[in-house]
Each structure stands twice: as structure tokens, then as C-alpha cells.
Amino acid sequence: MVHNKAKEVTFYHAGCPVCISAENSVLSLIDPAVKVTIVHLGKEKEKIADARKAGIKSVPALLLGQEVLHINFGASLDDIK
Amino acid sequence: MVHNKAKEVTFYHAGCPVCISAENSVLSLIDPAVKVTIVHLGKEKEKIADARKAGIKSVPALLLGQEVLHINFGASLDDIK
């Protein structure tokens, strides 16, 4: 029996080496049943404001509903802006 | 086709609120095919040295082979010791 499965997550990154390495690892682990959206904040700068509102402070980060998992540290959101 | 799937990971934590929250989220996301070992460094202090050798600097953290994903920040390994 599986409880409380997250069905949708967003992985935020900015193309940095730490981001890419984390992306590969995270994607290799995530349940195939989970829908993963990948947002490259360096290329999609219009999404930085939303990411900030969601509580993202640095990338790479994974957003699950309202919870943010900051994974290692690649770059601060301020440095992308 | 699935490439490069991690088959085994270790989740290190120390029972802190940040750890427990991250544990719930991470476990809800991980592919059921991946074997997850959970190590509570507060209770299994003999494993702190190994964790340090593997590159763990703080908990919660996920170890995949030789790669460490530090997830948010609950406590430094030094604070557990």
C-alpha cells in the first residue's frame, strides 16, 4: 500500500554543473509514476518570480506541492537574476 | 527504455524536523524499484565516520553510489557528534 505519493514535482535548475549532476541523480531515482517538470531558470527568466514565491532560494531545487527541497547548492536565485 | 537507474540509495538523517519532513518527501518520490536504506545518525553514531568518508557534511542527505545529495539543512555532522 502506498500513501501520500507526490504526483507532480518541478525541478528547478540553471544549467550549472551542480544542477546537471543533481538533475541526473534525481531523475534516476524518481518514481516513473511521478510527473516531473524541468524548469531552466537561466533560459526561462520569466519563471524566476514564481519560483521565488514558491520558496525557492537556490538551484538545484525540487518543488513538491508547497514544499521545497534545496538539493546541494549550485547558484542563488539572486545570481540568476 | 531506462538508463542509468540508481538501484540503491542511503538516506541519512538525525531525527530533526527538517530531516523528517525531507524523508517523507523523498520517500514519496523514489521509484519503488530503488532500495532505500535509512540511517539515523543520532541513534547509529558508529556510522558517522562512514558517512563523513562518503562525503556527507550535513543531514538530511541522500547517498547514491559515490554522489551525495544534501537536501535542505537540518544539522551539521559535527553537531551530531
Backbone of each chain as nested JSON, in Angstrom:
{
  "chains": [
    {"id": "A", "residues": [
      {"number": 1, "name": "MET", "atoms": {"N": [0.846, -1.193, 0.0], "CA": [0.0, 0.0, 0.0], "C": [0.883, 1.244, 0.0]}},
      {"number": 2, "name": "VAL", "atoms": {"N": [0.527, 2.168, -0.82], "CA": [1.344, 3.368, -0.934], "C": [0.508, 4.579, -0.526]}},
      {"number": 3, "name": "HIS", "atoms": {"N": [1.041, 5.327, 0.422], "CA": [0.334, 6.505, 0.911], "C": [0.998, 7.769, 0.421]}},
      {"number": 4, "name": "ASN", "atoms": {"N": [0.233, 8.79, 0.26], "CA": [0.781, 10.136, 0.195], "C": [1.855, 10.278, -0.882]}},
      {"number": 5, "name": "LYS", "atoms": {"N": [1.627, 9.684, -2.046], "CA": [2.605, 9.796, -3.111], "C": [2.465, 11.156, -3.777]}},
      {"number": 6, "name": "ALA", "atoms": {"N": [3.599, 11.813, -3.978], "CA": [3.592, 13.062, -4.729], "C": [3.42, 12.696, -6.193]}},
      {"number": 7, "name": "LYS", "atoms": {"N": [2.532, 13.381, -6.873], "CA": [2.237, 13.005, -8.246], "C": [2.899, 13.935, -9.241]}},
      {"number": 8, "name": "GLU", "atoms": {"N": [3.321, 15.066, -8.766], "CA": [3.843, 16.064, -9.681], "C": [4.908, 16.884, -8.974]}},
      {"number": 9, "name": "VAL", "atoms": {"N": [6.058, 17.018, -9.582], "CA": [7.11, 17.827, -8.993], "C": [7.734, 18.696, -10.081]}},
      {"number": 10, "name": "THR", "atoms": {"N": [8.345, 19.784, -9.636], "CA": [9.069, 20.644, -10.573], "C": [10.525, 20.686, -10.139]}},
      {"number": 11, "name": "PHE", "atoms": {"N": [11.418, 20.438, -11.074], "CA": [12.844, 20.519, -10.789], "C": [13.36, 21.824, -11.392]}},
      {"number": 12, "name": "TYR", "atoms": {"N": [13.839, 22.712, -10.539], "CA": [14.379, 23.992, -10.983], "C": [15.887, 23.92, -11.07]}},
      {"number": 13, "name": "HIS", "atoms": {"N": [16.434, 24.397, -12.161], "CA": [17.887, 24.438, -12.259], "C": [18.294, 25.619, -13.124]}},
      {"number": 14, "name": "ALA", "atoms": {"N": [19.588, 25.771, -13.308], "CA": [20.053, 26.895, -14.12], "C": [21.23, 26.486, -15.006]}},
      {"number": 15, "name": "GLY", "atoms": {"N": [21.286, 25.195, -15.291], "CA": [22.317, 24.731, -16.228], "C": [23.717, 24.615, -15.641]}},
      {"number": 16, "name": "CYS", "atoms": {"N": [23.855, 24.912, -14.353], "CA": [25.182, 24.843, -13.732], "C": [25.599, 23.378, -13.541]}},
      {"number": 17, "name": "PRO", "atoms": {"N": [26.901, 23.13, -13.419], "CA": [27.372, 21.749, -13.255], "C": [26.709, 21.024, -12.076]}},
      {"number": 18, "name": "VAL", "atoms": {"N": [26.57, 21.719, -10.949], "CA": [25.911, 21.089, -9.793], "C": [24.467, 20.734, -10.134]}},
      {"number": 19, "name": "CYS", "atoms": {"N": [23.817, 21.645, -10.895], "CA": [22.419, 21.406, -11.288], "C": [22.291, 20.161, -12.151]}},
      {"number": 20, "name": "ILE", "atoms": {"N": [23.179, 20.036, -13.133], "CA": [23.074, 18.944, -14.102], "C": [23.348, 17.614, -13.425]}},
      {"number": 21, "name": "SER", "atoms": {"N": [24.344, 17.621, -12.562], "CA": [24.662, 16.41, -11.826], "C": [23.487, 16.008, -10.931]}},
      {"number": 22, "name": "ALA", "atoms": {"N": [22.906, 16.974, -10.239], "CA": [21.764, 16.684, -9.363], "C": [20.565, 16.236, -10.191]}},
      {"number": 23, "name": "GLU", "atoms": {"N": [20.379, 16.872, -11.332], "CA": [19.244, 16.51, -12.192], "C": [19.345, 15.042, -12.603]}},
      {"number": 24, "name": "ASN", "atoms": {"N": [20.536, 14.638, -13.052], "CA": [20.707, 13.238, -13.458], "C": [20.39, 12.292, -12.313]}},
      {"number": 25, "name": "SER", "atoms": {"N": [20.889, 12.625, -11.118], "CA": [20.67, 11.731, -9.977], "C": [19.215, 11.687, -9.583]}},
      {"number": 26, "name": "VAL", "atoms": {"N": [18.61, 12.879, -9.491], "CA": [17.226, 12.943, -9.037], "C": [16.31, 12.229, -10.031]}},
      {"number": 27, "name": "LEU", "atoms": {"N": [16.531, 12.493, -11.314], "CA": [15.659, 11.862, -12.307], "C": [15.842, 10.343, -12.342]}},
      {"number": 28, "name": "SER", "atoms": {"N": [17.048, 9.885, -11.99], "CA": [17.273, 8.438, -11.994], "C": [16.566, 7.751, -10.836]}},
      {"number": 29, "name": "LEU", "atoms": {"N": [16.194, 8.545, -9.826], "CA": [15.586, 7.975, -8.618], "C": [14.07, 8.073, -8.59]}},
      {"number": 30, "name": "ILE", "atoms": {"N": [13.552, 9.085, -9.299], "CA": [12.125, 9.379, -9.119], "C": [11.239, 8.302, -9.741]}},
      {"number": 31, "name": "ASP", "atoms": {"N": [10.201, 7.976, -9.005], "CA": [9.183, 7.043, -9.438], "C": [8.67, 7.444, -10.829]}},
      {"number": 32, "name": "PRO", "atoms": {"N": [8.683, 6.523, -11.789], "CA": [8.201, 6.853, -13.135], "C": [6.743, 7.34, -13.123]}},
      {"number": 33, "name": "ALA", "atoms": {"N": [5.998, 7.053, -12.051], "CA": [4.604, 7.488, -11.979], "C": [4.471, 8.968, -11.637]}},
      {"number": 34, "name": "VAL", "atoms": {"N": [5.579, 9.578, -11.224], "CA": [5.55, 10.99, -10.853], "C": [5.828, 11.838, -12.096]}},
      {"number": 35, "name": "LYS", "atoms": {"N": [5.017, 12.863, -12.29], "CA": [5.237, 13.757, -13.429], "C": [6.27, 14.813, -13.034]}},
      {"number": 36, "name": "VAL", "atoms": {"N": [7.361, 14.894, -13.778], "CA": [8.426, 15.834, -13.46], "C": [8.47, 16.931, -14.522]}},
      {"number": 37, "name": "THR", "atoms": {"N": [8.364, 18.164, -14.09], "CA": [8.542, 19.302, -14.986], "C": [9.908, 19.907, -14.69]}},
      {"number": 38, "name": "ILE", "atoms": {"N": [10.688, 20.141, -15.729], "CA": [12.021, 20.703, -15.523], "C": [12.036, 22.146, -16.013]}},
      {"number": 39, "name": "VAL", "atoms": {"N": [12.422, 23.054, -15.131], "CA": [12.459, 24.477, -15.48], "C": [13.901, 24.972, -15.4]}},
      {"number": 40, "name": "HIS", "atoms": {"N": [14.395, 25.493, -16.5], "CA": [15.749, 26.066, -16.569], "C": [15.603, 27.576, -16.369]}},
      {"number": 41, "name": "LEU", "atoms": {"N": [15.874, 28.021, -15.148], "CA": [15.611, 29.432, -14.825], "C": [16.558, 30.376, -15.565]}},
      {"number": 42, "name": "GLY", "atoms": {"N": [17.689, 29.866, -16.021], "CA": [18.579, 30.706, -16.814], "C": [17.97, 31.038, -18.169]}},
      {"number": 43, "name": "LYS", "atoms": {"N": [17.192, 30.107, -18.703], "CA": [16.558, 30.319, -20.012], "C": [15.123, 30.802, -19.896]}},
      {"number": 44, "name": "GLU", "atoms": {"N": [14.49, 30.496, -18.739], "CA": [13.079, 30.894, -18.566], "C": [13.006, 31.886, -17.411]}},
      {"number": 45, "name": "LYS", "atoms": {"N": [13.591, 33.047, -17.646], "CA": [13.722, 34.022, -16.553], "C": [12.383, 34.548, -16.062]}},
      {"number": 46, "name": "GLU", "atoms": {"N": [11.374, 34.448, -16.922], "CA": [10.044, 34.912, -16.503], "C": [9.488, 34.019, -15.392]}},
      {"number": 47, "name": "LYS", "atoms": {"N": [10.112, 32.87, -15.165], "CA": [9.612, 31.973, -14.109], "C": [10.33, 32.169, -12.781]}},
      {"number": 48, "name": "ILE", "atoms": {"N": [11.319, 33.061, -12.757], "CA": [12.077, 33.28, -11.52], "C": [11.172, 33.82, -10.41]}},
      {"number": 49, "name": "ALA", "atoms": {"N": [10.269, 34.738, -10.758], "CA": [9.394, 35.336, -9.748], "C": [8.513, 34.272, -9.096]}},
      {"number": 50, "name": "ASP", "atoms": {"N": [7.954, 33.384, -9.93], "CA": [7.12, 32.305, -9.391], "C": [7.936, 31.373, -8.501]}},
      {"number": 51, "name": "ALA", "atoms": {"N": [9.147, 31.069, -8.943], "CA": [9.999, 30.18, -8.155], "C": [10.267, 30.801, -6.793]}},
      {"number": 52, "name": "ARG", "atoms": {"N": [10.551, 32.1, -6.804], "CA": [10.827, 32.799, -5.55], "C": [9.606, 32.747, -4.629]}},
      {"number": 53, "name": "LYS", "atoms": {"N": [8.433, 32.995, -5.216], "CA": [7.185, 32.955, -4.443], "C": [6.972, 31.565, -3.827]}},
      {"number": 54, "name": "ALA", "atoms": {"N": [7.385, 30.548, -4.542], "CA": [7.203, 29.176, -4.046], "C": [8.213, 28.827, -2.95]}},
      {"number": 55, "name": "GLY", "atoms": {"N": [9.175, 29.721, -2.737], "CA": [10.136, 29.48, -1.659], "C": [11.495, 28.998, -2.14]}},
      {"number": 56, "name": "ILE", "atoms": {"N": [11.701, 28.958, -3.451], "CA": [12.995, 28.538, -3.989], "C": [14.018, 29.646, -3.713]}},
      {"number": 57, "name": "LYS", "atoms": {"N": [15.123, 29.283, -3.092], "CA": [16.164, 30.263, -2.778], "C": [17.41, 30.026, -3.615]}},
      {"number": 58, "name": "SER", "atoms": {"N": [17.61, 28.779, -4.025], "CA": [18.784, 28.439, -4.83], "C": [18.431, 27.255, -5.716]}},
      {"number": 59, "name": "VAL", "atoms": {"N": [19.278, 27.046, -6.702], "CA": [19.112, 25.867, -7.553], "C": [20.35, 24.986, -7.395]}},
      {"number": 60, "name": "PRO", "atoms": {"N": [20.234, 23.697, -7.639], "CA": [19.012, 22.978, -7.999], "C": [18.04, 22.828, -6.82]}},
      {"number": 61, "name": "ALA", "atoms": {"N": [16.763, 22.755, -7.155], "CA": [15.742, 22.574, -6.129], "C": [14.568, 21.817, -6.729]}},
      {"number": 62, "name": "LEU", "atoms": {"N": [13.883, 21.116, -5.853], "CA": [12.731, 20.331, -6.266], "C": [11.523, 20.88, -5.506]}},
      {"number": 63, "name": "LEU", "atoms": {"N": [10.467, 21.198, -6.249], "CA": [9.242, 21.697, -5.614], "C": [8.176, 20.609, -5.656]}},
      {"number": 64, "name": "LEU", "atoms": {"N": [7.696, 20.227, -4.47], "CA": [6.619, 19.23, -4.357], "C": [5.457, 19.931, -3.682]}},
      {"number": 65, "name": "GLY", "atoms": {"N": [4.442, 20.258, -4.426], "CA": [3.335, 20.984, -3.828], "C": [3.871, 22.268, -3.23]}},
      {"number": 66, "name": "GLN", "atoms": {"N": [3.766, 22.397, -1.908], "CA": [4.246, 23.619, -1.281], "C": [5.612, 23.441, -0.635]}},
      {"number": 67, "name": "GLU", "atoms": {"N": [6.169, 22.276, -0.777], "CA": [7.448, 22.01, -0.105], "C": [8.616, 22.134, -1.071]}},
      {"number": 68, "name": "VAL", "atoms": {"N": [9.665, 22.792, -0.588], "CA": [10.867, 22.953, -1.396], "C": [11.982, 22.081, -0.838]}},
      {"number": 69, "name": "LEU", "atoms": {"N": [12.607, 21.311, -1.706], "CA": [13.829, 20.595, -1.331], "C": [14.977, 21.253, -2.077]}},
      {"number": 70, "name": "HIS", "atoms": {"N": [15.816, 21.994, -1.354], "CA": [17.024, 22.533, -1.963], "C": [18.061, 21.421, -1.972]}},
      {"number": 71, "name": "ILE", "atoms": {"N": [18.564, 21.093, -3.14], "CA": [19.475, 19.945, -3.276], "C": [20.869, 20.443, -3.618]}},
      {"number": 72, "name": "ASN", "atoms": {"N": [21.802, 20.241, -2.702], "CA": [23.147, 20.797, -2.86], "C": [23.021, 22.292, -3.152]}},
      {"number": 73, "name": "PHE", "atoms": {"N": [24.065, 22.904, -3.68], "CA": [23.973, 24.34, -3.955], "C": [24.717, 24.651, -5.243]}},
      {"number": 74, "name": "GLY", "atoms": {"N": [23.967, 25.106, -6.227], "CA": [24.596, 25.479, -7.494], "C": [24.71, 26.976, -7.629]}},
      {"number": 75, "name": "ALA", "atoms": {"N": [23.578, 27.656, -7.437], "CA": [23.554, 29.109, -7.56], "C": [22.357, 29.663, -6.814]}},
      {"number": 76, "name": "SER", "atoms": {"N": [22.535, 30.853, -6.267], "CA": [21.425, 31.548, -5.632], "C": [20.5, 32.102, -6.709]}},
      {"number": 77, "name": "LEU", "atoms": {"N": [19.212, 32.212, -6.387], "CA": [18.274, 32.806, -7.341], "C": [18.7, 34.234, -7.69]}},
      {"number": 78, "name": "ASP", "atoms": {"N": [19.283, 34.909, -6.732], "CA": [19.739, 36.289, -6.97], "C": [20.831, 36.344, -8.04]}},
      {"number": 79, "name": "ASP", "atoms": {"N": [21.63, 35.315, -8.114], "CA": [22.706, 35.304, -9.102], "C": [22.205, 35.03, -10.509]}},
      {"number": 80, "name": "ILE", "atoms": {"N": [21.048, 34.401, -10.601], "CA": [20.479, 34.137, -11.928], "C": [19.854, 35.409, -12.474]}},
      {"number": 81, "name": "LYS", "atoms": {"N": [19.24, 36.163, -11.565], "CA": [18.573, 37.396, -11.972], "C": [19.623, 38.42, -12.392]}}
    ]},
    {"id": "B", "residues": [
      {"number": 1, "name": "MET", "atoms": {"N": [12.657, 2.818, -22.454], "CA": [13.989, 2.384, -22.068], "C": [14.509, 3.239, -20.918]}},
      {"number": 2, "name": "VAL", "atoms": {"N": [15.072, 2.593, -19.959], "CA": [15.529, 3.342, -18.799], "C": [17.039, 3.154, -18.642]}},
      {"number": 3, "name": "HIS", "atoms": {"N": [17.74, 4.255, -18.597], "CA": [19.193, 4.207, -18.477], "C": [19.621, 4.603, -17.074]}},
      {"number": 4, "name": "ASN", "atoms": {"N": [20.71, 4.047, -16.646], "CA": [21.442, 4.616, -15.538], "C": [20.592, 4.799, -14.284]}},
      {"number": 5, "name": "LYS", "atoms": {"N": [19.721, 3.818, -14.009], "CA": [18.891, 3.94, -12.814], "C": [19.709, 3.582, -11.581]}},
      {"number": 6, "name": "ALA", "atoms": {"N": [19.588, 4.411, -10.555], "CA": [20.231, 4.084, -9.281], "C": [19.394, 2.996, -8.627]}},
      {"number": 7, "name": "LYS", "atoms": {"N": [20.047, 1.966, -8.146], "CA": [19.296, 0.833, -7.607], "C": [19.279, 0.829, -6.092]}},
      {"number": 8, "name": "GLU", "atoms": {"N": [20.171, 1.61, -5.516], "CA": [20.318, 1.552, -4.073], "C": [20.759, 2.918, -3.565]}},
      {"number": 9, "name": "VAL", "atoms": {"N": [20.071, 3.438, -2.594], "CA": [20.465, 4.718, -2.015], "C": [20.378, 4.621, -0.499]}},
      {"number": 10, "name": "THR", "atoms": {"N": [21.128, 5.495, 0.163], "CA": [21.047, 5.571, 1.621], "C": [20.595, 6.976, 1.998]}},
      {"number": 11, "name": "PHE", "atoms": {"N": [19.582, 7.053, 2.828], "CA": [19.102, 8.342, 3.313], "C": [19.611, 8.514, 4.744]}},
      {"number": 12, "name": "TYR", "atoms": {"N": [20.455, 9.529, 4.939], "CA": [20.996, 9.815, 6.267], "C": [20.19, 10.92, 6.928]}},
      {"number": 13, "name": "HIS", "atoms": {"N": [19.827, 10.721, 8.157], "CA": [19.149, 11.791, 8.881], "C": [19.494, 11.697, 10.36]}},
      {"number": 14, "name": "ALA", "atoms": {"N": [18.93, 12.619, 11.142], "CA": [19.243, 12.601, 12.566], "C": [17.994, 12.91, 13.395]}},
      {"number": 15, "name": "GLY", "atoms": {"N": [16.847, 12.628, 12.803], "CA": [15.604, 12.786, 13.552], "C": [15.112, 14.211, 13.715]}},
      {"number": 16, "name": "CYS", "atoms": {"N": [15.83, 15.173, 13.114], "CA": [15.425, 16.575, 13.237], "C": [14.178, 16.834, 12.389]}},
      {"number": 17, "name": "PRO", "atoms": {"N": [13.432, 17.901, 12.716], "CA": [12.212, 18.191, 11.951], "C": [12.472, 18.332, 10.448]}},
      {"number": 18, "name": "VAL", "atoms": {"N": [13.557, 19.012, 10.082], "CA": [13.88, 19.156, 8.665], "C": [14.126, 17.779, 8.034]}},
      {"number": 19, "name": "CYS", "atoms": {"N": [14.799, 16.911, 8.825], "CA": [15.095, 15.562, 8.323], "C": [13.828, 14.773, 8.053]}},
      {"number": 20, "name": "ILE", "atoms": {"N": [12.909, 14.836, 8.998], "CA": [11.695, 14.019, 8.905], "C": [10.832, 14.494, 7.753]}},
      {"number": 21, "name": "SER", "atoms": {"N": [10.744, 15.8, 7.616], "CA": [9.975, 16.359, 6.52], "C": [10.587, 15.961, 5.177]}},
      {"number": 22, "name": "ALA", "atoms": {"N": [11.912, 16.071, 5.079], "CA": [12.589, 15.69, 3.835], "C": [12.444, 14.193, 3.578]}},
      {"number": 23, "name": "GLU", "atoms": {"N": [12.528, 13.415, 4.647], "CA": [12.406, 11.965, 4.491], "C": [11.049, 11.604, 3.892]}},
      {"number": 24, "name": "ASN", "atoms": {"N": [9.997, 12.195, 4.437], "CA": [8.662, 11.906, 3.907], "C": [8.567, 12.259, 2.43]}},
      {"number": 25, "name": "SER", "atoms": {"N": [9.101, 13.433, 2.075], "CA": [9.004, 13.87, 0.685], "C": [9.817, 12.981, -0.229]}},
      {"number": 26, "name": "VAL", "atoms": {"N": [11.055, 12.712, 0.186], "CA": [11.951, 11.929, -0.668], "C": [11.393, 10.522, -0.858]}},
      {"number": 27, "name": "LEU", "atoms": {"N": [10.944, 9.919, 0.241], "CA": [10.433, 8.553, 0.123], "C": [9.168, 8.498, -0.722]}},
      {"number": 28, "name": "SER", "atoms": {"N": [8.402, 9.583, -0.719], "CA": [7.175, 9.585, -1.52], "C": [7.481, 9.68, -3.011]}},
      {"number": 29, "name": "LEU", "atoms": {"N": [8.685, 10.115, -3.345], "CA": [9.05, 10.327, -4.745], "C": [9.838, 9.178, -5.343]}},
      {"number": 30, "name": "ILE", "atoms": {"N": [10.554, 8.458, -4.491], "CA": [11.524, 7.496, -5.031], "C": [10.838, 6.301, -5.675]}},
      {"number": 31, "name": "ASP", "atoms": {"N": [11.385, 5.929, -6.809], "CA": [10.964, 4.745, -7.548], "C": [10.914, 3.534, -6.614]}},
      {"number": 32, "name": "PRO", "atoms": {"N": [9.779, 2.835, -6.556], "CA": [9.685, 1.654, -5.675], "C": [10.737, 0.598, -6.001]}},
      {"number": 33, "name": "ALA", "atoms": {"N": [11.318, 0.662, -7.192], "CA": [12.34, -0.328, -7.575], "C": [13.697, -0.042, -6.929]}},
      {"number": 34, "name": "VAL", "atoms": {"N": [13.839, 1.149, -6.335], "CA": [15.109, 1.517, -5.713], "C": [15.099, 1.059, -4.256]}},
      {"number": 35, "name": "LYS", "atoms": {"N": [16.18, 0.446, -3.839], "CA": [16.283, 0.013, -2.447], "C": [16.788, 1.179, -1.603]}},
      {"number": 36, "name": "VAL", "atoms": {"N": [16.007, 1.561, -0.604], "CA": [16.378, 2.688, 0.236], "C": [16.752, 2.195, 1.629]}},
      {"number": 37, "name": "THR", "atoms": {"N": [17.953, 2.534, 2.073], "CA": [18.358, 2.243, 3.448], "C": [18.312, 3.552, 4.22]}},
      {"number": 38, "name": "ILE", "atoms": {"N": [17.685, 3.545, 5.368], "CA": [17.581, 4.774, 6.155], "C": [18.479, 4.655, 7.382]}},
      {"number": 39, "name": "VAL", "atoms": {"N": [19.381, 5.62, 7.546], "CA": [20.318, 5.595, 8.674], "C": [20.073, 6.82, 9.551]}},
      {"number": 40, "name": "HIS", "atoms": {"N": [19.759, 6.578, 10.809], "CA": [19.545, 7.648, 11.787], "C": [20.87, 7.835, 12.533]}},
      {"number": 41, "name": "LEU", "atoms": {"N": [21.615, 8.869, 12.13], "CA": [22.963, 9.043, 12.691], "C": [22.937, 9.417, 14.17]}},
      {"number": 42, "name": "GLY", "atoms": {"N": [21.825, 9.94, 14.63], "CA": [21.713, 10.248, 16.05], "C": [21.675, 8.971, 16.886]}},
      {"number": 43, "name": "LYS", "atoms": {"N": [21.08, 7.928, 16.319], "CA": [20.971, 6.642, 17.027], "C": [22.064, 5.668, 16.645]}},
      {"number": 44, "name": "GLU", "atoms": {"N": [22.63, 5.864, 15.428], "CA": [23.666, 4.932, 14.951], "C": [24.965, 5.705, 14.788]}},
      {"number": 45, "name": "LYS", "atoms": {"N": [25.477, 6.159, 15.913], "CA": [26.645, 7.053, 15.87], "C": [27.887, 6.377, 15.3]}},
      {"number": 46, "name": "GLU", "atoms": {"N": [27.916, 5.065, 15.364], "CA": [29.069, 4.339, 14.814], "C": [29.128, 4.493, 13.298]}},
      {"number": 47, "name": "LYS", "atoms": {"N": [28.044, 4.989, 12.703], "CA": [28.032, 5.154, 11.239], "C": [28.427, 6.557, 10.794]}},
      {"number": 48, "name": "ILE", "atoms": {"N": [28.668, 7.443, 11.763], "CA": [29.016, 8.824, 11.406], "C": [30.33, 8.87, 10.635]}},
      {"number": 49, "name": "ALA", "atoms": {"N": [31.314, 8.075, 11.051], "CA": [32.613, 8.104, 10.375], "C": [32.483, 7.695, 8.912]}},
      {"number": 50, "name": "ASP", "atoms": {"N": [31.703, 6.629, 8.661], "CA": [31.484, 6.196, 7.278], "C": [30.77, 7.272, 6.47]}},
      {"number": 51, "name": "ALA", "atoms": {"N": [29.785, 7.898, 7.089], "CA": [29.025, 8.945, 6.39], "C": [29.969, 10.076, 6.0]}},
      {"number": 52, "name": "ARG", "atoms": {"N": [30.838, 10.434, 6.923], "CA": [31.786, 11.504, 6.66], "C": [32.72, 11.116, 5.505]}},
      {"number": 53, "name": "LYS", "atoms": {"N": [33.187, 9.88, 5.531], "CA": [34.071, 9.398, 4.472], "C": [33.363, 9.444, 3.111]}},
      {"number": 54, "name": "ALA", "atoms": {"N": [32.072, 9.195, 3.128], "CA": [31.313, 9.203, 1.871], "C": [31.056, 10.621, 1.375]}},
      {"number": 55, "name": "GLY", "atoms": {"N": [31.391, 11.614, 2.2], "CA": [31.219, 12.997, 1.765], "C": [30.014, 13.696, 2.358]}},
      {"number": 56, "name": "ILE", "atoms": {"N": [29.324, 13.028, 3.276], "CA": [28.162, 13.651, 3.923], "C": [28.654, 14.732, 4.88]}},
      {"number": 57, "name": "LYS", "atoms": {"N": [28.129, 15.935, 4.725], "CA": [28.531, 17.054, 5.582], "C": [27.402, 17.468, 6.515]}},
      {"number": 58, "name": "SER", "atoms": {"N": [26.185, 17.218, 6.094], "CA": [25.03, 17.588, 6.913], "C": [23.896, 16.624, 6.601]}},
      {"number": 59, "name": "VAL", "atoms": {"N": [22.913, 16.634, 7.467], "CA": [21.713, 15.83, 7.223], "C": [20.521, 16.774, 7.109]}},
      {"number": 60, "name": "PRO", "atoms": {"N": [19.478, 16.387, 6.407], "CA": [19.332, 15.137, 5.67], "C": [20.163, 15.105, 4.389]}},
      {"number": 61, "name": "ALA", "atoms": {"N": [20.579, 13.904, 4.011], "CA": [21.346, 13.728, 2.785], "C": [21.058, 12.355, 2.205]}},
      {"number": 62, "name": "LEU", "atoms": {"N": [21.204, 12.295, 0.902], "CA": [20.96, 11.049, 0.193], "C": [22.265, 10.652, -0.481]}},
      {"number": 63, "name": "LEU", "atoms": {"N": [22.686, 9.418, -0.278], "CA": [23.912, 8.92, -0.896], "C": [23.544, 7.935, -2.002]}},
      {"number": 64, "name": "LEU", "atoms": {"N": [23.995, 8.267, -3.221], "CA": [23.772, 7.382, -4.381], "C": [25.142, 6.985, -4.884]}},
      {"number": 65, "name": "GLY", "atoms": {"N": [25.548, 5.781, -4.627], "CA": [26.881, 5.381, -5.051], "C": [27.878, 6.321, -4.402]}},
      {"number": 66, "name": "GLN", "atoms": {"N": [28.591, 7.072, -5.226], "CA": [29.598, 7.987, -4.666], "C": [29.097, 9.424, -4.612]}},
      {"number": 67, "name": "GLU", "atoms": {"N": [27.867, 9.631, -5.017], "CA": [27.365, 11.001, -5.078], "C": [26.5, 11.328, -3.859]}},
      {"number": 68, "name": "VAL", "atoms": {"N": [26.723, 12.517, -3.322], "CA": [25.943, 12.952, -2.166], "C": [24.99, 14.066, -2.59]}},
      {"number": 69, "name": "LEU", "atoms": {"N": [23.73, 13.902, -2.23], "CA": [22.773, 14.997, -2.394], "C": [22.427, 15.498, -1.0]}},
      {"number": 70, "name": "HIS", "atoms": {"N": [22.902, 16.693, -0.656], "CA": [22.492, 17.308, 0.602], "C": [21.15, 17.981, 0.359]}},
      {"number": 71, "name": "ILE", "atoms": {"N": [20.167, 17.598, 1.143], "CA": [18.806, 18.084, 0.905], "C": [18.402, 19.016, 2.041]}},
      {"number": 72, "name": "ASN", "atoms": {"N": [18.193, 20.281, 1.715], "CA": [17.931, 21.282, 2.744], "C": [19.025, 21.18, 3.808]}},
      {"number": 73, "name": "PHE", "atoms": {"N": [18.777, 21.727, 4.984], "CA": [19.807, 21.656, 6.024], "C": [19.141, 21.462, 7.374]}},
      {"number": 74, "name": "GLY", "atoms": {"N": [19.406, 20.318, 7.984], "CA": [18.868, 20.048, 9.309], "C": [19.927, 20.238, 10.37]}},
      {"number": 75, "name": "ALA", "atoms": {"N": [21.055, 19.563, 10.184], "CA": [22.138, 19.647, 11.165], "C": [23.448, 19.259, 10.496]}},
      {"number": 76, "name": "SER", "atoms": {"N": [24.509, 19.872, 10.954], "CA": [25.844, 19.503, 10.502], "C": [26.238, 18.182, 11.15]}},
      {"number": 77, "name": "LEU", "atoms": {"N": [27.072, 17.413, 10.47], "CA": [27.549, 16.164, 11.048], "C": [28.301, 16.44, 12.356]}},
      {"number": 78, "name": "ASP", "atoms": {"N": [28.983, 17.574, 12.407], "CA": [29.722, 17.938, 13.619], "C": [28.8, 18.125, 14.817]}},
      {"number": 79, "name": "ASP", "atoms": {"N": [27.585, 18.574, 14.571], "CA": [26.651, 18.797, 15.669], "C": [26.076, 17.49, 16.196]}},
      {"number": 80, "name": "ILE", "atoms": {"N": [26.105, 16.459, 15.371], "CA": [25.593, 15.164, 15.819], "C": [26.634, 14.485, 16.702]}},
      {"number": 81, "name": "LYS", "atoms": {"N": [27.885, 14.673, 16.327], "CA": [28.97, 14.041, 17.065], "C": [29.086, 14.68, 18.441]}}
    ]}
  ]
}
